[in-house]
Amino acid sequence: MSFPLPASYTEWQHCITEICGIPLTADFIQQRLMALDNQNDHMTRKFIELSGHSHWQQTQTWFRRALSERQQAC
């Protein structure tokens, strides 16, 4: 089964929080950014292979936006 890649921040956020049931906590976001920023990470290479370079970059942007929103809320 395959799912379409999210095309917007709102869709991406829905996928993470509602479909996957993962809260977007600051810790989770920072861990994901560390992994996504490391192109030597096996899972990051696989992510790029499966979803493409531009979606990988967009996903990093969405994680950074989510982190910024959490930091502003505090």
Sequence and secondary structure as in RCSB ss.txt:
>XXXX:A:sequence
MSFPLPASYTEWQHCITEICGIPLTADFIQQRLMALDNQNDHMTRKFIELSGHSHWQQTQTWFRRALSERQQAC
>XXXX:A:secstr
       SHHHHHHIIIIIS     HHHHHHHHHHHH TTSHHHHHHHHHH HHHHHHHHHHHHHHHHHHHHH 
